Amino acid sequence: MVRLATRIGGLTLANPVMPASGTFGPELAEVMDLDRLGALVTKSVTPEARTGNALPRLAETENGLLNSIGIPGKGLAHFVAQAMPEWRRFRAPLVVSLSAPSVAEFARAAAVLAATPGVAAIEANISCPNLEEDGRAFAMLPETAAAAVAAVRAASALPLWVKLSPNTADIAAVARACEAAGAEALVVANTILGLAIDIETARPRLGAGMGGFSGPAFKPIALRLVWQCAQAVGIPIIGVGGISTAEDAVEFMMAGASAVQVGTASFVQPTAMLDVLEGLVAFCARRGITDVAQLVGMALPARERLAAE
Ligand SMILES: Cc1cc2nc3c(=O)[nH]c(=O)nc-3n(C[C@H](O)[C@H](O)[C@H](O)COP(=O)(O)O)c2cc1C
C-alpha cells in the first residue's frame, strides 16, 4: 500500500494528481471518474465576461502546443450561478482559478468566491500573459505579484494557491514575494511565451501573434522552475508543465513538487491524469516507497531537503 494523501497548505488532497487550469472541464466525467483525482481545477474565471483572443487560438508545434485563448468566458457572476452547480456534483475538492485585470478586481472576485459554497481553494492566476501588454503580467515582477496575492489574501480566507509565470527573469524572487504576501502554495508554472510562423503566408500561426507554449518540450523548463522555487520558499509547490507520464510526475516531485497538474497531455489522452496516478503508485510500490510524500524534494541538494522537513 502506498499512502497518497497530500497536504497543500490548509487542504488535504486524496492524492497529488489534478488537472491544469484551462485544459479540462466537467464533461471529462463522461470518460473517467473525476472523483479519483486529488482535486479539480477550473479554467480561469475573470470578474467580467471576455470574448478572448483573435482566431486561430491553437497551433501545434514539435512536441508542444501554442495557445492564445485569452481567457474567454461569461464572467464570475455567470460562473457562480451556472457553472458551480455542475462542479458541486463532484466530491473531489474544487480549486477555482481566478484571473483579473487589476488588484482591486482580484480582491472583489476573491470575496465573491469566498462566499460561494463548494469552493475549496483559489488558484490566483497572476501569470496569464497579457498579450496587449506584450506579455507582461502581475507575475513578471515580485512587487506586482505580491500586490495581487495580498489583495486576494485580504479578501478571502480560502486556501490560496498562486500560479507563477515562467516568463519572469527571477522566479525565485517572485516566489518569495508571493509567499510573504500570503500564498499557501505555488503552482509552477503557466505557459511560456512562444511563437510559430506560417512560412507560406509569412504570418504568425496564432491570431494574436505570440502565445503560451505547453506540452512535452516545455517540461525541462518547468522542472527547472520547480527546482528553483523549492529552494526559495517553504510552502508547497504544485508542478505543472509537460507532464504526460508517471515518470514525468516523479521527476517533478523529486525536484520539490508536492503535487502535479496535467494539462496538454489530456488533449492527447483524456485519461492521462489517471494513468499518471496509477503509474505513480506503481513506481512507489516498486521502489518500496510507502508514502508518496517521500518523493518530494528527493533530488534537491541535502541542505534544502532538510530545511523543508
Ligand atoms: C488550451 C490551454 C488553455 C489554458 N488555460 C489556462 C487558464 O485558463 N488558466 C491558467 O492558469 N492556465 C491555463 N493554461 C496553462 C496550463 O494550466 C498549464 O499551466 C500549462 O499548459 C503547462 O502545462 P502542460 O504542459 O501540462 O499543458 C492553459 C493551457 C492550455 C494549453
PDBQT file of the ligand as one rigid body, heavy atoms in Angstrom, charges set to zero:
ROOT
HETATM    1  C1  LIG A 401      -5.563  25.446 -24.150  1.00  0.00    +0.000 C 
HETATM    2  C2  LIG A 401      -4.955  25.889 -22.851  1.00  0.00    +0.000 A 
HETATM    3  C3  LIG A 401      -5.685  26.728 -22.007  1.00  0.00    +0.000 A 
HETATM    4  C4  LIG A 401      -5.143  27.144 -20.789  1.00  0.00    +0.000 A 
HETATM    5  N1  LIG A 401      -5.894  27.949 -19.968  1.00  0.00    +0.000 NA
HETATM    6  C5  LIG A 401      -5.395  28.324 -18.769  1.00  0.00    +0.000 A 
HETATM    7  C6  LIG A 401      -6.173  29.097 -17.874  1.00  0.00    +0.000 A 
HETATM    8  O1  LIG A 401      -7.340  29.422 -18.111  1.00  0.00    +0.000 OA
HETATM    9  N2  LIG A 401      -5.589  29.459 -16.687  1.00  0.00    +0.000 N 
HETATM   10  C7  LIG A 401      -4.314  29.087 -16.336  1.00  0.00    +0.000 A 
HETATM   11  O2  LIG A 401      -3.846  29.430 -15.236  1.00  0.00    +0.000 OA
HETATM   12  N3  LIG A 401      -3.564  28.318 -17.159  1.00  0.00    +0.000 NA
HETATM   13  C8  LIG A 401      -4.077  27.946 -18.362  1.00  0.00    +0.000 A 
HETATM   14  N4  LIG A 401      -3.313  27.151 -19.184  1.00  0.00    +0.000 N 
HETATM   15  C9  LIG A 401      -1.970  26.708 -18.757  1.00  0.00    +0.000 C 
HETATM   16  C10 LIG A 401      -1.998  25.316 -18.148  1.00  0.00    +0.000 C 
HETATM   17  O3  LIG A 401      -2.804  25.281 -16.987  1.00  0.00    +0.000 OA
HETATM   18  C11 LIG A 401      -0.564  24.840 -17.794  1.00  0.00    +0.000 C 
HETATM   19  O4  LIG A 401      -0.003  25.702 -16.823  1.00  0.00    +0.000 OA
HETATM   20  C12 LIG A 401       0.363  24.793 -18.998  1.00  0.00    +0.000 C 
HETATM   21  O5  LIG A 401      -0.335  24.375 -20.158  1.00  0.00    +0.000 OA
HETATM   22  C13 LIG A 401       1.583  23.892 -18.785  1.00  0.00    +0.000 C 
HETATM   23  O6  LIG A 401       1.193  22.567 -18.514  1.00  0.00    +0.000 OA
HETATM   24  P1  LIG A 401       1.085  21.415 -19.648  1.00  0.00    +0.000 P 
HETATM   25  O7  LIG A 401       2.373  21.440 -20.409  1.00  0.00    +0.000 OA
HETATM   26  O8  LIG A 401       0.829  20.162 -18.897  1.00  0.00    +0.000 OA
HETATM   27  O9  LIG A 401      -0.073  21.798 -20.531  1.00  0.00    +0.000 OA
HETATM   28  C14 LIG A 401      -3.845  26.729 -20.415  1.00  0.00    +0.000 A 
HETATM   29  C15 LIG A 401      -3.118  25.870 -21.254  1.00  0.00    +0.000 A 
HETATM   30  C16 LIG A 401      -3.645  25.452 -22.461  1.00  0.00    +0.000 A 
HETATM   31  C17 LIG A 401      -2.844  24.529 -23.347  1.00  0.00    +0.000 C 
ENDROOT
TORSDOF 0
